């Protein structure tokens, strides 16, 4: 069976979604997230997956500049949100 780009896109998005949910659950068990940590981690994970989907579909449509701009506009802020949510969760767990 030969896979086209769209099957690989949906498979990789499924894997990324599963990993994101699993990691958020794991860190919640470990650090006990607060409401702001939950909000920023879910928003960051959603933006990350959306940015990857944007870039992959833009490449499939033959628009590499749109793919790179999508990575800049969506993935970089998502990484900042994920780091901020980690900082919030660690701050809550240490009690500072």
Secondary structure, 3 states (H helix, E strand, C coil): CCCCHHHHHHHHHHHHHHHHHHHHHHHHHHHCCCHHHHHHHHHHHHHHHHHHHHHHHHHHCCCHHHHHHHHHHHHHHHHHHHHHHHHHHHHHHHCC
